[in-house]
Amino acid sequence: MKRLSILILLLVPALAEDATADKTTRMFPLKYADADQIRRLFSTYSFPMSSNREFNVLTVTAPPAFQTKVEAAIKEFDVAPAPPLKNIELTVYMLTGSDVVSPVPVPKELEAIEKQFMTRGAFKGVRLTDTQVLRIRSGQPGESGGIRLRAAAVNTGEKGRMISFEGLRVALKTAMVNADMDLPEGQPVVIGTSNPDGLLVAIAKVSE
């Protein structure tokens, strides 16, 4: 019995050395997630883990299998945050041809459309008879006055940003538009006509 006790006493240090030798120390630098929050995810384990707030680094001393678990958690949570949703503003104007020169000038952004009216020779002036404005977040539905849509998104192409409108419905006094459409940012676009001699003009903008 005494010999067995002596053997156990001799083996315990050896087993402890093997367990210690099986452990490695790794440093995990993080870009977005907080190192201390990742450390707390594994608070129920007894392996030494420390976080450096200044450099946002997690240090782990543990067997390779546990290091792999930590690495997997970091890959899952250390990701860039989603970009903030953009604010989109859609303005729809109703312009009507007039036999007289209007005493009220149209907004500056509509001057090009006004010139198109004038070059036809049928009208002496243009009147702005209605204005509707809708402000929404990208990817979300919205409704205001006579404008309603399912969603809007901002896309960047070779010629600049385009704003896509899905399920756009415009219902004003004498005009109706129901379609999906892409509008170049900041440019007036004729999207429909109104009776008897009018146009619907839309301008889409993004406010960061």
Biotite code that builds the C-alpha atoms (Angstrom):
import biotite.structure as struc

atoms = struc.array([
    struc.Atom([0.000, 0.000, 0.000], chain_id="A", res_id=1, res_name="MET", atom_name="CA", element="C"),
    struc.Atom([2.832, 2.325, 0.864], chain_id="A", res_id=2, res_name="LYS", atom_name="CA", element="C"),
    struc.Atom([4.505, 1.569, -2.481], chain_id="A", res_id=3, res_name="ARG", atom_name="CA", element="C"),
    struc.Atom([1.267, 2.486, -4.332], chain_id="A", res_id=4, res_name="LEU", atom_name="CA", element="C"),
    struc.Atom([1.050, 5.798, -2.497], chain_id="A", res_id=5, res_name="SER", atom_name="CA", element="C"),
    struc.Atom([4.636, 6.582, -3.416], chain_id="A", res_id=6, res_name="ILE", atom_name="CA", element="C"),
    struc.Atom([3.917, 5.757, -7.088], chain_id="A", res_id=7, res_name="LEU", atom_name="CA", element="C"),
    struc.Atom([0.908, 8.083, -7.136], chain_id="A", res_id=8, res_name="ILE", atom_name="CA", element="C"),
    struc.Atom([2.960, 10.879, -5.635], chain_id="A", res_id=9, res_name="LEU", atom_name="CA", element="C"),
    struc.Atom([5.559, 10.395, -8.353], chain_id="A", res_id=10, res_name="LEU", atom_name="CA", element="C"),
    struc.Atom([2.977, 10.366, -11.181], chain_id="A", res_id=11, res_name="LEU", atom_name="CA", element="C"),
    struc.Atom([0.959, 13.458, -10.148], chain_id="A", res_id=12, res_name="VAL", atom_name="CA", element="C"),
    struc.Atom([3.737, 15.971, -10.998], chain_id="A", res_id=13, res_name="PRO", atom_name="CA", element="C"),
    struc.Atom([4.325, 14.205, -14.299], chain_id="A", res_id=14, res_name="ALA", atom_name="CA", element="C"),
    struc.Atom([0.620, 14.394, -15.205], chain_id="A", res_id=15, res_name="LEU", atom_name="CA", element="C"),
    struc.Atom([0.533, 18.056, -14.253], chain_id="A", res_id=16, res_name="ALA", atom_name="CA", element="C"),
    struc.Atom([3.524, 18.739, -16.481], chain_id="A", res_id=17, res_name="GLU", atom_name="CA", element="C"),
    struc.Atom([1.834, 16.948, -19.422], chain_id="A", res_id=18, res_name="ASP", atom_name="CA", element="C"),
    struc.Atom([-1.384, 18.988, -18.961], chain_id="A", res_id=19, res_name="ALA", atom_name="CA", element="C"),
    struc.Atom([0.630, 22.215, -18.854], chain_id="A", res_id=20, res_name="THR", atom_name="CA", element="C"),
    struc.Atom([2.673, 21.232, -21.876], chain_id="A", res_id=21, res_name="ALA", atom_name="CA", element="C"),
    struc.Atom([-0.552, 20.654, -23.841], chain_id="A", res_id=22, res_name="ASP", atom_name="CA", element="C"),
    struc.Atom([-1.521, 24.304, -23.437], chain_id="A", res_id=23, res_name="LYS", atom_name="CA", element="C"),
    struc.Atom([-0.445, 27.133, -25.706], chain_id="A", res_id=24, res_name="THR", atom_name="CA", element="C"),
    struc.Atom([-0.719, 30.882, -25.399], chain_id="A", res_id=25, res_name="THR", atom_name="CA", element="C"),
    struc.Atom([-2.179, 32.842, -28.280], chain_id="A", res_id=26, res_name="ARG", atom_name="CA", element="C"),
    struc.Atom([-2.938, 36.500, -28.777], chain_id="A", res_id=27, res_name="MET", atom_name="CA", element="C"),
    struc.Atom([-6.038, 37.420, -30.771], chain_id="A", res_id=28, res_name="PHE", atom_name="CA", element="C"),
    struc.Atom([-6.151, 41.044, -32.001], chain_id="A", res_id=29, res_name="PRO", atom_name="CA", element="C"),
    struc.Atom([-9.691, 42.271, -32.632], chain_id="A", res_id=30, res_name="LEU", atom_name="CA", element="C"),
    struc.Atom([-10.844, 44.996, -35.022], chain_id="A", res_id=31, res_name="LYS", atom_name="CA", element="C"),
    struc.Atom([-14.478, 45.620, -34.127], chain_id="A", res_id=32, res_name="TYR", atom_name="CA", element="C"),
    struc.Atom([-15.599, 43.490, -31.165], chain_id="A", res_id=33, res_name="ALA", atom_name="CA", element="C"),
    struc.Atom([-14.501, 44.307, -27.626], chain_id="A", res_id=34, res_name="ASP", atom_name="CA", element="C"),
    struc.Atom([-11.820, 41.875, -26.392], chain_id="A", res_id=35, res_name="ALA", atom_name="CA", element="C"),
    struc.Atom([-13.211, 41.871, -22.863], chain_id="A", res_id=36, res_name="ASP", atom_name="CA", element="C"),
    struc.Atom([-16.692, 40.982, -24.103], chain_id="A", res_id=37, res_name="GLN", atom_name="CA", element="C"),
    struc.Atom([-15.273, 38.002, -25.965], chain_id="A", res_id=38, res_name="ILE", atom_name="CA", element="C"),
    struc.Atom([-13.412, 36.986, -22.810], chain_id="A", res_id=39, res_name="ARG", atom_name="CA", element="C"),
    struc.Atom([-16.650, 37.050, -20.824], chain_id="A", res_id=40, res_name="ARG", atom_name="CA", element="C"),
    struc.Atom([-18.255, 34.668, -23.308], chain_id="A", res_id=41, res_name="LEU", atom_name="CA", element="C"),
    struc.Atom([-15.914, 32.004, -21.932], chain_id="A", res_id=42, res_name="PHE", atom_name="CA", element="C"),
    struc.Atom([-16.130, 32.984, -18.260], chain_id="A", res_id=43, res_name="SER", atom_name="CA", element="C"),
    struc.Atom([-17.401, 29.519, -17.281], chain_id="A", res_id=44, res_name="THR", atom_name="CA", element="C"),
    struc.Atom([-14.110, 27.956, -18.367], chain_id="A", res_id=45, res_name="TYR", atom_name="CA", element="C"),
    struc.Atom([-11.070, 27.826, -16.107], chain_id="A", res_id=46, res_name="SER", atom_name="CA", element="C"),
    struc.Atom([-8.444, 28.547, -18.746], chain_id="A", res_id=47, res_name="PHE", atom_name="CA", element="C"),
    struc.Atom([-6.518, 31.797, -18.248], chain_id="A", res_id=48, res_name="PRO", atom_name="CA", element="C"),
    struc.Atom([-7.818, 34.577, -20.505], chain_id="A", res_id=49, res_name="MET", atom_name="CA", element="C"),
    struc.Atom([-6.965, 38.269, -20.346], chain_id="A", res_id=50, res_name="SER", atom_name="CA", element="C"),
    struc.Atom([-7.954, 41.283, -22.420], chain_id="A", res_id=51, res_name="SER", atom_name="CA", element="C"),
    struc.Atom([-5.960, 44.391, -23.209], chain_id="A", res_id=52, res_name="ASN", atom_name="CA", element="C"),
    struc.Atom([-8.332, 47.329, -23.649], chain_id="A", res_id=53, res_name="ARG", atom_name="CA", element="C"),
    struc.Atom([-5.659, 49.659, -25.041], chain_id="A", res_id=54, res_name="GLU", atom_name="CA", element="C"),
    struc.Atom([-4.776, 47.417, -27.986], chain_id="A", res_id=55, res_name="PHE", atom_name="CA", element="C"),
    struc.Atom([-8.015, 45.394, -27.983], chain_id="A", res_id=56, res_name="ASN", atom_name="CA", element="C"),
    struc.Atom([-6.163, 42.086, -27.794], chain_id="A", res_id=57, res_name="VAL", atom_name="CA", element="C"),
    struc.Atom([-7.365, 38.858, -26.196], chain_id="A", res_id=58, res_name="LEU", atom_name="CA", element="C"),
    struc.Atom([-4.714, 36.528, -24.743], chain_id="A", res_id=59, res_name="THR", atom_name="CA", element="C"),
    struc.Atom([-5.652, 32.886, -24.138], chain_id="A", res_id=60, res_name="VAL", atom_name="CA", element="C"),
    struc.Atom([-3.661, 30.105, -22.517], chain_id="A", res_id=61, res_name="THR", atom_name="CA", element="C"),
    struc.Atom([-5.405, 26.802, -23.203], chain_id="A", res_id=62, res_name="ALA", atom_name="CA", element="C"),
    struc.Atom([-5.271, 23.548, -25.165], chain_id="A", res_id=63, res_name="PRO", atom_name="CA", element="C"),
    struc.Atom([-5.534, 23.822, -28.977], chain_id="A", res_id=64, res_name="PRO", atom_name="CA", element="C"),
    struc.Atom([-9.149, 22.621, -28.994], chain_id="A", res_id=65, res_name="ALA", atom_name="CA", element="C"),
    struc.Atom([-10.209, 25.488, -26.752], chain_id="A", res_id=66, res_name="PHE", atom_name="CA", element="C"),
    struc.Atom([-8.136, 27.964, -28.767], chain_id="A", res_id=67, res_name="GLN", atom_name="CA", element="C"),
    struc.Atom([-10.104, 26.847, -31.814], chain_id="A", res_id=68, res_name="THR", atom_name="CA", element="C"),
    struc.Atom([-13.389, 27.629, -30.025], chain_id="A", res_id=69, res_name="LYS", atom_name="CA", element="C"),
    struc.Atom([-12.155, 31.112, -29.180], chain_id="A", res_id=70, res_name="VAL", atom_name="CA", element="C"),
    struc.Atom([-11.014, 31.675, -32.739], chain_id="A", res_id=71, res_name="GLU", atom_name="CA", element="C"),
    struc.Atom([-14.422, 30.613, -34.083], chain_id="A", res_id=72, res_name="ALA", atom_name="CA", element="C"),
    struc.Atom([-16.210, 33.000, -31.713], chain_id="A", res_id=73, res_name="ALA", atom_name="CA", element="C"),
    struc.Atom([-13.974, 35.865, -32.828], chain_id="A", res_id=74, res_name="ILE", atom_name="CA", element="C"),
    struc.Atom([-14.714, 35.147, -36.498], chain_id="A", res_id=75, res_name="LYS", atom_name="CA", element="C"),
    struc.Atom([-18.421, 35.266, -35.717], chain_id="A", res_id=76, res_name="GLU", atom_name="CA", element="C"),
    struc.Atom([-18.507, 38.438, -33.612], chain_id="A", res_id=77, res_name="PHE", atom_name="CA", element="C"),
    struc.Atom([-15.507, 40.470, -34.800], chain_id="A", res_id=78, res_name="ASP", atom_name="CA", element="C"),
    struc.Atom([-17.197, 41.830, -37.912], chain_id="A", res_id=79, res_name="VAL", atom_name="CA", element="C"),
    struc.Atom([-17.659, 45.334, -39.235], chain_id="A", res_id=80, res_name="ALA", atom_name="CA", element="C"),
    struc.Atom([-20.917, 46.960, -38.137], chain_id="A", res_id=81, res_name="PRO", atom_name="CA", element="C"),
    struc.Atom([-23.615, 47.392, -40.735], chain_id="A", res_id=82, res_name="ALA", atom_name="CA", element="C"),
    struc.Atom([-23.448, 50.770, -42.472], chain_id="A", res_id=83, res_name="PRO", atom_name="CA", element="C"),
    struc.Atom([-26.074, 53.251, -41.301], chain_id="A", res_id=84, res_name="PRO", atom_name="CA", element="C"),
    struc.Atom([-29.224, 53.448, -43.363], chain_id="A", res_id=85, res_name="LEU", atom_name="CA", element="C"),
    struc.Atom([-29.260, 56.307, -45.825], chain_id="A", res_id=86, res_name="LYS", atom_name="CA", element="C"),
    struc.Atom([-32.022, 58.897, -45.804], chain_id="A", res_id=87, res_name="ASN", atom_name="CA", element="C"),
    struc.Atom([-33.739, 59.245, -49.160], chain_id="A", res_id=88, res_name="ILE", atom_name="CA", element="C"),
    struc.Atom([-35.857, 62.193, -50.209], chain_id="A", res_id=89, res_name="GLU", atom_name="CA", element="C"),
    struc.Atom([-38.203, 61.954, -53.166], chain_id="A", res_id=90, res_name="LEU", atom_name="CA", element="C"),
    struc.Atom([-39.898, 65.092, -54.445], chain_id="A", res_id=91, res_name="THR", atom_name="CA", element="C"),
    struc.Atom([-42.607, 64.912, -57.100], chain_id="A", res_id=92, res_name="VAL", atom_name="CA", element="C"),
    struc.Atom([-43.666, 68.079, -58.923], chain_id="A", res_id=93, res_name="TYR", atom_name="CA", element="C"),
    struc.Atom([-46.689, 68.621, -61.125], chain_id="A", res_id=94, res_name="MET", atom_name="CA", element="C"),
    struc.Atom([-45.991, 71.149, -63.877], chain_id="A", res_id=95, res_name="LEU", atom_name="CA", element="C"),
    struc.Atom([-48.712, 72.501, -66.161], chain_id="A", res_id=96, res_name="THR", atom_name="CA", element="C"),
    struc.Atom([-48.295, 74.492, -69.360], chain_id="A", res_id=97, res_name="GLY", atom_name="CA", element="C"),
    struc.Atom([-49.814, 77.974, -69.345], chain_id="A", res_id=98, res_name="SER", atom_name="CA", element="C"),
    struc.Atom([-50.839, 80.487, -71.997], chain_id="A", res_id=99, res_name="ASP", atom_name="CA", element="C"),
    struc.Atom([-49.407, 83.301, -69.879], chain_id="A", res_id=100, res_name="VAL", atom_name="CA", element="C"),
    struc.Atom([-46.058, 83.799, -68.252], chain_id="A", res_id=101, res_name="VAL", atom_name="CA", element="C"),
    struc.Atom([-46.259, 82.689, -64.644], chain_id="A", res_id=102, res_name="SER", atom_name="CA", element="C"),
    struc.Atom([-45.326, 85.409, -62.127], chain_id="A", res_id=103, res_name="PRO", atom_name="CA", element="C"),
    struc.Atom([-43.841, 82.738, -59.857], chain_id="A", res_id=104, res_name="VAL", atom_name="CA", element="C"),
    struc.Atom([-40.653, 81.114, -61.185], chain_id="A", res_id=105, res_name="PRO", atom_name="CA", element="C"),
    struc.Atom([-40.277, 77.367, -60.938], chain_id="A", res_id=106, res_name="VAL", atom_name="CA", element="C"),
    struc.Atom([-37.603, 75.958, -58.598], chain_id="A", res_id=107, res_name="PRO", atom_name="CA", element="C"),
    struc.Atom([-34.107, 76.133, -60.045], chain_id="A", res_id=108, res_name="LYS", atom_name="CA", element="C"),
    struc.Atom([-33.810, 72.373, -60.389], chain_id="A", res_id=109, res_name="GLU", atom_name="CA", element="C"),
    struc.Atom([-36.842, 72.403, -62.733], chain_id="A", res_id=110, res_name="LEU", atom_name="CA", element="C"),
    struc.Atom([-35.585, 75.079, -65.116], chain_id="A", res_id=111, res_name="GLU", atom_name="CA", element="C"),
    struc.Atom([-34.408, 72.496, -67.667], chain_id="A", res_id=112, res_name="ALA", atom_name="CA", element="C"),
    struc.Atom([-37.877, 70.938, -67.742], chain_id="A", res_id=113, res_name="ILE", atom_name="CA", element="C"),
    struc.Atom([-39.423, 74.401, -68.112], chain_id="A", res_id=114, res_name="GLU", atom_name="CA", element="C"),
    struc.Atom([-37.289, 75.051, -71.187], chain_id="A", res_id=115, res_name="LYS", atom_name="CA", element="C"),
    struc.Atom([-38.593, 71.851, -72.755], chain_id="A", res_id=116, res_name="GLN", atom_name="CA", element="C"),
    struc.Atom([-42.131, 73.167, -72.291], chain_id="A", res_id=117, res_name="PHE", atom_name="CA", element="C"),
    struc.Atom([-41.235, 76.491, -73.867], chain_id="A", res_id=118, res_name="MET", atom_name="CA", element="C"),
    struc.Atom([-39.425, 75.061, -76.870], chain_id="A", res_id=119, res_name="THR", atom_name="CA", element="C"),
    struc.Atom([-42.581, 73.276, -77.959], chain_id="A", res_id=120, res_name="ARG", atom_name="CA", element="C"),
    struc.Atom([-44.093, 76.668, -78.731], chain_id="A", res_id=121, res_name="GLY", atom_name="CA", element="C"),
    struc.Atom([-47.502, 75.722, -77.389], chain_id="A", res_id=122, res_name="ALA", atom_name="CA", element="C"),
    struc.Atom([-47.084, 77.470, -74.028], chain_id="A", res_id=123, res_name="PHE", atom_name="CA", element="C"),
    struc.Atom([-45.802, 80.821, -72.858], chain_id="A", res_id=124, res_name="LYS", atom_name="CA", element="C"),
    struc.Atom([-45.195, 79.726, -69.308], chain_id="A", res_id=125, res_name="GLY", atom_name="CA", element="C"),
    struc.Atom([-45.217, 76.869, -66.837], chain_id="A", res_id=126, res_name="VAL", atom_name="CA", element="C"),
    struc.Atom([-47.075, 76.692, -63.542], chain_id="A", res_id=127, res_name="ARG", atom_name="CA", element="C"),
    struc.Atom([-46.103, 74.541, -60.585], chain_id="A", res_id=128, res_name="LEU", atom_name="CA", element="C"),
    struc.Atom([-49.480, 73.180, -59.502], chain_id="A", res_id=129, res_name="THR", atom_name="CA", element="C"),
    struc.Atom([-48.499, 70.608, -56.888], chain_id="A", res_id=130, res_name="ASP", atom_name="CA", element="C"),
    struc.Atom([-45.503, 69.376, -54.887], chain_id="A", res_id=131, res_name="THR", atom_name="CA", element="C"),
    struc.Atom([-45.285, 66.182, -52.844], chain_id="A", res_id=132, res_name="GLN", atom_name="CA", element="C"),
    struc.Atom([-42.298, 65.131, -50.704], chain_id="A", res_id=133, res_name="VAL", atom_name="CA", element="C"),
    struc.Atom([-41.522, 61.727, -49.202], chain_id="A", res_id=134, res_name="LEU", atom_name="CA", element="C"),
    struc.Atom([-38.595, 61.095, -46.835], chain_id="A", res_id=135, res_name="ARG", atom_name="CA", element="C"),
    struc.Atom([-37.704, 57.519, -45.957], chain_id="A", res_id=136, res_name="ILE", atom_name="CA", element="C"),
    struc.Atom([-34.830, 55.258, -44.926], chain_id="A", res_id=137, res_name="ARG", atom_name="CA", element="C"),
    struc.Atom([-33.291, 52.980, -47.538], chain_id="A", res_id=138, res_name="SER", atom_name="CA", element="C"),
    struc.Atom([-34.850, 49.531, -47.559], chain_id="A", res_id=139, res_name="GLY", atom_name="CA", element="C"),
    struc.Atom([-37.996, 50.650, -45.775], chain_id="A", res_id=140, res_name="GLN", atom_name="CA", element="C"),
    struc.Atom([-41.520, 51.390, -47.032], chain_id="A", res_id=141, res_name="PRO", atom_name="CA", element="C"),
    struc.Atom([-43.000, 54.846, -46.867], chain_id="A", res_id=142, res_name="GLY", atom_name="CA", element="C"),
    struc.Atom([-46.081, 56.937, -47.575], chain_id="A", res_id=143, res_name="GLU", atom_name="CA", element="C"),
    struc.Atom([-46.702, 60.663, -47.581], chain_id="A", res_id=144, res_name="SER", atom_name="CA", element="C"),
    struc.Atom([-49.535, 62.540, -49.253], chain_id="A", res_id=145, res_name="GLY", atom_name="CA", element="C"),
    struc.Atom([-49.963, 61.132, -52.725], chain_id="A", res_id=146, res_name="GLY", atom_name="CA", element="C"),
    struc.Atom([-46.706, 59.125, -52.721], chain_id="A", res_id=147, res_name="ILE", atom_name="CA", element="C"),
    struc.Atom([-46.349, 55.547, -51.558], chain_id="A", res_id=148, res_name="ARG", atom_name="CA", element="C"),
    struc.Atom([-43.667, 52.896, -52.121], chain_id="A", res_id=149, res_name="LEU", atom_name="CA", element="C"),
    struc.Atom([-42.542, 49.498, -50.850], chain_id="A", res_id=150, res_name="ARG", atom_name="CA", element="C"),
    struc.Atom([-38.826, 50.231, -50.623], chain_id="A", res_id=151, res_name="ALA", atom_name="CA", element="C"),
    struc.Atom([-35.983, 52.362, -51.937], chain_id="A", res_id=152, res_name="ALA", atom_name="CA", element="C"),
    struc.Atom([-32.288, 51.599, -52.312], chain_id="A", res_id=153, res_name="ALA", atom_name="CA", element="C"),
    struc.Atom([-29.146, 53.511, -53.250], chain_id="A", res_id=154, res_name="VAL", atom_name="CA", element="C"),
    struc.Atom([-26.869, 51.973, -55.894], chain_id="A", res_id=155, res_name="ASN", atom_name="CA", element="C"),
    struc.Atom([-23.527, 53.274, -57.107], chain_id="A", res_id=156, res_name="THR", atom_name="CA", element="C"),
    struc.Atom([-22.625, 52.867, -60.768], chain_id="A", res_id=157, res_name="GLY", atom_name="CA", element="C"),
    struc.Atom([-20.135, 54.213, -63.278], chain_id="A", res_id=158, res_name="GLU", atom_name="CA", element="C"),
    struc.Atom([-22.243, 57.315, -63.879], chain_id="A", res_id=159, res_name="LYS", atom_name="CA", element="C"),
    struc.Atom([-22.876, 58.068, -60.214], chain_id="A", res_id=160, res_name="GLY", atom_name="CA", element="C"),
    struc.Atom([-25.497, 57.057, -57.735], chain_id="A", res_id=161, res_name="ARG", atom_name="CA", element="C"),
    struc.Atom([-28.872, 55.729, -58.776], chain_id="A", res_id=162, res_name="MET", atom_name="CA", element="C"),
    struc.Atom([-31.848, 55.528, -56.433], chain_id="A", res_id=163, res_name="ILE", atom_name="CA", element="C"),
    struc.Atom([-34.136, 52.591, -57.079], chain_id="A", res_id=164, res_name="SER", atom_name="CA", element="C"),
    struc.Atom([-37.793, 52.750, -56.082], chain_id="A", res_id=165, res_name="PHE", atom_name="CA", element="C"),
    struc.Atom([-39.797, 49.561, -55.771], chain_id="A", res_id=166, res_name="GLU", atom_name="CA", element="C"),
    struc.Atom([-43.564, 49.694, -55.991], chain_id="A", res_id=167, res_name="GLY", atom_name="CA", element="C"),
    struc.Atom([-43.671, 53.467, -56.421], chain_id="A", res_id=168, res_name="LEU", atom_name="CA", element="C"),
    struc.Atom([-47.201, 54.849, -56.618], chain_id="A", res_id=169, res_name="ARG", atom_name="CA", element="C"),
    struc.Atom([-47.893, 58.533, -57.214], chain_id="A", res_id=170, res_name="VAL", atom_name="CA", element="C"),
    struc.Atom([-51.498, 59.698, -57.151], chain_id="A", res_id=171, res_name="ALA", atom_name="CA", element="C"),
    struc.Atom([-51.977, 63.442, -57.516], chain_id="A", res_id=172, res_name="LEU", atom_name="CA", element="C"),
    struc.Atom([-54.916, 65.537, -58.710], chain_id="A", res_id=173, res_name="LYS", atom_name="CA", element="C"),
    struc.Atom([-54.971, 64.569, -62.380], chain_id="A", res_id=174, res_name="THR", atom_name="CA", element="C"),
    struc.Atom([-52.108, 62.088, -62.615], chain_id="A", res_id=175, res_name="ALA", atom_name="CA", element="C"),
    struc.Atom([-51.337, 58.521, -61.646], chain_id="A", res_id=176, res_name="MET", atom_name="CA", element="C"),
    struc.Atom([-48.044, 56.609, -61.809], chain_id="A", res_id=177, res_name="VAL", atom_name="CA", element="C"),
    struc.Atom([-47.567, 53.034, -60.592], chain_id="A", res_id=178, res_name="ASN", atom_name="CA", element="C"),
    struc.Atom([-44.200, 51.458, -61.434], chain_id="A", res_id=179, res_name="ALA", atom_name="CA", element="C"),
    struc.Atom([-40.699, 50.486, -60.329], chain_id="A", res_id=180, res_name="ASP", atom_name="CA", element="C"),
    struc.Atom([-38.083, 52.983, -61.465], chain_id="A", res_id=181, res_name="MET", atom_name="CA", element="C"),
    struc.Atom([-34.460, 54.082, -61.125], chain_id="A", res_id=182, res_name="ASP", atom_name="CA", element="C"),
    struc.Atom([-33.688, 57.786, -60.812], chain_id="A", res_id=183, res_name="LEU", atom_name="CA", element="C"),
    struc.Atom([-30.226, 59.381, -61.079], chain_id="A", res_id=184, res_name="PRO", atom_name="CA", element="C"),
    struc.Atom([-29.536, 61.269, -57.886], chain_id="A", res_id=185, res_name="GLU", atom_name="CA", element="C"),
    struc.Atom([-30.312, 64.976, -57.988], chain_id="A", res_id=186, res_name="GLY", atom_name="CA", element="C"),
    struc.Atom([-31.573, 65.032, -61.593], chain_id="A", res_id=187, res_name="GLN", atom_name="CA", element="C"),
    struc.Atom([-35.142, 65.896, -62.600], chain_id="A", res_id=188, res_name="PRO", atom_name="CA", element="C"),
    struc.Atom([-36.839, 63.053, -64.462], chain_id="A", res_id=189, res_name="VAL", atom_name="CA", element="C"),
    struc.Atom([-40.259, 63.092, -66.113], chain_id="A", res_id=190, res_name="VAL", atom_name="CA", element="C"),
    struc.Atom([-42.107, 60.081, -64.703], chain_id="A", res_id=191, res_name="ILE", atom_name="CA", element="C"),
    struc.Atom([-45.602, 60.690, -66.096], chain_id="A", res_id=192, res_name="GLY", atom_name="CA", element="C"),
    struc.Atom([-48.145, 63.085, -67.519], chain_id="A", res_id=193, res_name="THR", atom_name="CA", element="C"),
    struc.Atom([-51.165, 64.834, -66.113], chain_id="A", res_id=194, res_name="SER", atom_name="CA", element="C"),
    struc.Atom([-54.259, 66.097, -67.834], chain_id="A", res_id=195, res_name="ASN", atom_name="CA", element="C"),
    struc.Atom([-54.737, 68.287, -69.696], chain_id="A", res_id=196, res_name="PRO", atom_name="CA", element="C"),
    struc.Atom([-51.218, 69.610, -70.383], chain_id="A", res_id=197, res_name="ASP", atom_name="CA", element="C"),
    struc.Atom([-48.926, 68.685, -67.557], chain_id="A", res_id=198, res_name="GLY", atom_name="CA", element="C"),
    struc.Atom([-45.967, 66.587, -66.510], chain_id="A", res_id=199, res_name="LEU", atom_name="CA", element="C"),
    struc.Atom([-44.950, 64.779, -63.359], chain_id="A", res_id=200, res_name="LEU", atom_name="CA", element="C"),
    struc.Atom([-41.294, 65.383, -62.539], chain_id="A", res_id=201, res_name="VAL", atom_name="CA", element="C"),
    struc.Atom([-39.420, 63.534, -59.795], chain_id="A", res_id=202, res_name="ALA", atom_name="CA", element="C"),
    struc.Atom([-36.117, 64.353, -58.124], chain_id="A", res_id=203, res_name="ILE", atom_name="CA", element="C"),
    struc.Atom([-34.474, 61.864, -55.746], chain_id="A", res_id=204, res_name="ALA", atom_name="CA", element="C"),
    struc.Atom([-31.715, 62.797, -53.312], chain_id="A", res_id=205, res_name="LYS", atom_name="CA", element="C"),
    struc.Atom([-29.667, 61.113, -50.608], chain_id="A", res_id=206, res_name="VAL", atom_name="CA", element="C"),
    struc.Atom([-28.850, 62.842, -47.349], chain_id="A", res_id=207, res_name="SER", atom_name="CA", element="C"),
    struc.Atom([-25.981, 61.144, -45.504], chain_id="A", res_id=208, res_name="GLU", atom_name="CA", element="C"),
])
